[in-house]
Amino acid sequence: MSVGERRLIREASFGLTNKLWQVSWFYVLLLCALAAVGYAALYSAAGGSPEPYAAKQILRFAFGLMLMLSIALVDIRFIAKMSWVAYAGGVVLLILVLKMGHTGKGAQRWLDLGGMPWQPSELMKIALVLALAHWFHKASWERMGNPLFLIPPAIAVLVPVGLILKEPNLGTAVITAVVGGTIFLGAGMRWWKVALIVGLIALCAPLAYNHLHDYQRARITTFLHPESDPLGAGYNIIQSKIALGSGGMWGKGYLQGTQGHLNFLPEKQTDFIFTMLAEEFGLVGGLALLGLLLFIILGGMFMALRCRHQYGRLVALGISMNFFMYVVVNIAMVTGAIPVGGVPLPLVSYGGTAMITVMIGMGILMSVHVHRDVEFSDGRDEG
Amino acid sequence: MKRENKRTGVFTRRALLVGGAQIAALGALGAKLYQVQVVEGARYSTLAETNRISARLIAPPRGRLLDRFGNVVAGNKLNWRALLIAEQTGDVDATLDNFAQIVELADHDRARIERELRRHRRFIPLTVREFLSWNDMAAIETNAPDLPGIVVDVGTTRIYPLGPSLAHIVGYVAPPNEADVAEDTMFALPGMRIGRAGVEKFHDVNLRGHAGAVQLEVNAVGRVIRELDRQEGTQGHDIQLTIDTGLQKAVLDRLGDESASAVVMDARNGEVLAMSTNPSFDPSLFNSGVSQAQWLEWTKNKKAPLINKAASGLYAPGSTFKMVVAMAGLEARAISPYDSVQCPGYLDFGDRRFHCWSKYGHGSMNLRDGLKNSCDVYFFEVARRTGIDRIAAMANRFGLATKLDIELPGTRTGFMPTREWRMKQGKAWNIGDTIVSGIGQGYMQLTPLSLATMVSRIATGRAVQPHLTRSVSGVLQKGAKAEDWPLIGVADKSLHAIREGMWAVVNEAGGSGPLARLDMPGIQLAGKTGSAQVRNVSREQRENGYKSDNLAWELRPNALFVAYAPYDNPRYAMALVVEHGNAGAAAAAPLARDIMTDVLNRDPAGRREGSQQVASVTVPMPPGLGKNQ
């Protein structure tokens, strides 16, 4: 075990320069490449112009990059201490958004902070990952076998999920639940319990359907029969498929997409930006982008495996999973594989606060990696 | 260390598993992408490149407004118009330039088109010009090759066959603005109109209907190859009003040139049979946008044609308020009908002297005589004994200065002063204010509609609410039967005393409203006059022989009259205000008599549906509706 043989890093020998040296610059490069794809896409979405999207977006990315690197240098043990503080803050924001947030497209999701509209549910997902990782950090394999030990973290998942459902934002609620569940899995929850919960959810889904909001049901119906409502909710899916299909294998060429540029494609700068790229660059371009995204996701998973403390492992797992869920839901949505859910493609879709939120998550992931070998005792297992 | 290893091992295995699942999921998405882009790609690219599915929404016809006998009050007529479908022309500006050379296109239309172009998806047709003549259409068709993207089609436009006579009730429609489109995207369709005033506004959601859609297969240049699917829109609900348009017009005619308004109600159920306001305006002018000059003419006119004086005009009620004062006094047991008050022509209170309208005084007055002669001193005294708060509360019970359920946006509630209100202003209420309130002067401000409601409630003893909707899509609305309305809950004795006084006003020798007496065998009218000063009369003027006839028009008192008939079996109630008409007895009473005579002859509430000569319209009615008449 070469990893196990490495010396644990002590405070005195771990200065700023050393930390910078430990940052995975290759990973930073991958993120920059993704942001570059986003710039190109937004340039095209505006009909071949940096205004009004691309120029703004690249500035935001530059800001996000600085933010990410700053967070990467923060000691992971300090972040761990702050886990539940962040969680409490997230819950407060979620309650605030229900009380005084403003409504967009039928849901109350946005909160004005510092002059920008934020979706607290996005911040909440990161805070939840931190809090759960903190809870399970000290949990031995035996401890994980005790069902009572699993109840508090389960409540910690259900509270934000419930609040997000209330907004209502079904898509994000499901993503939050899946990300939270992944951490339970990584922490060593027994398989039979996992199977039990998955089974229960499968049984309850039809019941839950009856409690969905009309627009959410409309999305599901539309997804099952997009042609039933070609001008309403089905419009987006049909137009997106036409755009994708007309792109073919090699695409129509950069800035040559007709569906996007003729304004057939709705929200082409946000939720449907992948469609626009795949129309212009074809299947080849689409697969290349998928490949890049997969690299970023697996990079995060690698960092999780490479970390030497449970907290870092679980945080890295959660953040990669969160990023993965964004990607899967967005692309599945635009290809018509799942109902439309209003989930952006991270770092590519236009949107300031979504970008900042993703970069905060990436910063924490980097911090895990930078501090992968620090001494971070769980106080019991390593005496 | 062993336990730690166990935990790490589990994490590693599971993380690898999750990673594998992630790879599989993205792989599946890649496969899905392959299916959409390559396998089905050929089909989709045909759709995109050559034969595009173009969808067009069809604006639904707006529901109609009918009167109580089924006459069309607001309907739709065909409207030929030129539309622009931006996605079908390479150069929008060139197309519009060519269009402007063939058919007149105003600059503001051009600006509006540019604005809408930026707002809507490019397959949504925009209206270029409406109300095309046959010549215009011929010219457009002839020049079609120069006008790519221009389509002529037919929609509907709103017409008001009865024009100004119902303008204030019906209201009008106008093109929707951006906020409306944000609320309901259907408003982006060409030809859509939204109710902006009156019943058109109140019932807008009912009248709107649902958009239909046509799916067309069009080729790359936008020519329609075939129609794939058509879903007709559904027309909005037809709404039947309680108004009798014949009566409405007759009332308006009788008001002549006066700035006046009259409300006629079915006293038993609150149905508004006529609500005429003079002068009026033509609501169809709003449909295509009102010109600046027209607008100025309306807004500068002293007689305010755009204001619905019946529901939104505020007037001091003057002596028509005396019934409420008496009722408050009776119910509070501050007076009995037989108590008498001496009227020497004035009442001194503190250092102020309050004058009766008769300089010489009326002598000994009881309730009946006080109403009959409209003796001010009697009601000064009643008000003084009763107190303003009880009077205000009684006024509210009779529908005054309280929110009425009338379907007219912009209806004013009116105002009734109370001690509390005065205190909030930081001033003390003084008894003098109570005393002038006794004759309906002072701070109070009421609408003719609320006065008509008051008379209805006096006449029937039921708390009816004035309303305008009789049925929606043939379904009779609640409130059409007298039993739908609760009793008002004052003593029958009190109601009788007041009704008797109102009868004496008109029918007894020496009454203050003899000109309102009906010339109809066996039918008598009960009523009350009112003259309300619009400004204070100073002592100096009084001593110098004040005569309101000599004043400038806008300074003269308003003349009012409220009435119901028949006296022995109340059916119809009315309120009438003639702005600056001087005396209620002279200016308003004869009008009231003529209007009530007309009402009784027509008997709109007693006649069955369709019994009038209406050939053009058939209104579907649910079976059994006639029973409710």
Interface residues (C-beta under 8 A of the other chain):
Chain A: A139 S140 W141 E142 M144 T182 L185 G186 A187 G188 P230 L231 K241 I242 A243 L244 G245 S246 G247 G248 M249 T258 Q259 L262 N263 F264 A278 G282 L283 G286 L287 L290 L293 L294 I297 L298 M301 A304 L305 Q310 R313 L314 L317 S320 M321 F324 V327 V328 I331 A332 T335 G336 A337 D381 E382
Chain B: M1 R3 E4 K6 R7 T8 V10 F11 T12 R14 A15 L16 V18 G19 Q22 I23 A25 L26 L29 G30 K32 L33 Y34 V36 Q37 V38 E40 G41 A42 R43 Y44 S45 L47 A48 E49 I53 A55 L57 E87 R121 R122 F123 A213 Q215
